[in-house]
Amino acid sequence: QAAKAARTVVITGVPDGLLQDDVMADILVIHFQLSKNHGGDVEEVIYPTVQKGVAYVTFEDQEVVDRVLKKDEHRLEDKRLSRYYPLKVTRYCEHVSA
């Protein structure tokens, strides 16, 4: 199994303060497990993080990361949200201090 960092993506644009943090984390899990979003099994979601509107999603398989990154537009949609929110998905890079 690939290192955790290689199986993690950074999500920005998460609507902040609309819902409880655990509810928003659930919505993110659902979004990234759906095949229409090119998702797959989610191992872990870290939300909230130090930065507002940022979440980390770790998948079981590294292949899912590549698929998710290839999708043009991620729209976070849920009946608990009043509208959809565009998400930006980027690869997580471990910052190693020299």
C-alpha positions in Angstrom: 0.0 0.0 0.0 1.3 3.4 -1.0 2.4 5.8 1.7 -0.4 7.8 3.1 0.7 11.1 1.6 0.5 9.5 -1.9 -3.1 8.5 -1.3 -4.2 11.9 0.0 -5.6 14.9 -1.8 -6.1 18.5 -0.5 -9.6 19.9 -1.0 -10.1 23.7 -1.0 -13.3 25.6 -1.3 -15.1 23.6 1.4 -17.9 25.9 2.6 -17.0 27.1 6.0 -19.3 27.6 9.0 -22.5 26.4 7.2 -22.8 23.1 8.9 -21.3 21.3 11.8 -17.8 20.0 11.1 -18.6 16.4 11.4 -21.6 16.8 9.0 -19.4 18.5 6.5 -16.8 15.7 6.8 -19.6 13.2 6.1 -20.6 15.1 3.0 -17.0 15.1 1.8 -16.8 11.3 2.3 -20.0 10.7 0.3 -18.8 13.0 -2.5 -15.4 11.3 -2.9 -16.9 7.8 -2.7 -19.3 8.3 -5.6 -18.2 6.8 -8.9 -19.7 9.9 -10.8 -17.0 11.9 -9.0 -14.4 9.3 -10.0 -14.1 8.5 -6.3 -13.4 5.4 -4.4 -13.1 4.1 -0.8 -12.2 6.8 1.5 -9.9 5.9 4.4 -10.0 9.2 6.2 -11.2 12.8 6.0 -9.5 15.4 8.0 -11.8 18.4 8.5 -11.6 21.0 9.8 -7.9 21.8 9.4 -5.9 24.8 10.5 -6.8 26.6 7.3 -10.5 27.6 6.7 -12.3 25.7 4.0 -9.5 23.1 3.6 -9.9 19.4 4.0 -7.6 16.4 3.5 -9.1 13.2 2.0 -7.1 9.9 2.1 -8.2 7.1 -0.2 -7.6 3.4 0.3 -6.1 3.2 -3.2 -3.6 5.5 -4.9 -5.3 5.0 -8.2 -8.4 6.8 -6.9 -6.2 9.9 -6.3 -5.3 10.0 -10.0 -8.9 9.6 -11.1 -10.1 12.3 -8.8 -7.5 14.7 -9.9 -8.4 14.1 -13.6 -12.0 15.1 -13.1 -12.5 18.6 -14.4 -14.9 20.0 -11.8 -15.8 18.7 -8.4 -19.2 20.1 -7.2 -20.0 19.6 -3.6 -23.7 19.0 -3.6 -25.9 17.8 -0.7 -29.5 18.4 0.3 -28.1 20.0 3.5 -26.4 22.7 1.4 -28.4 25.5 -0.2 -26.3 25.3 -3.4 -23.4 23.5 -4.9 -19.8 24.5 -4.1 -17.0 24.1 -6.5 -14.1 22.3 -4.9 -10.4 22.4 -6.0 -8.6 19.1 -5.6 -4.8 19.0 -5.5 -2.3 16.4 -4.8 -1.0 16.4 -1.2 2.7 16.9 -1.0 4.6 16.2 2.2 6.7 19.2 3.0 9.9 17.9 4.3 12.1 20.4 6.0 15.8 20.0 5.2 
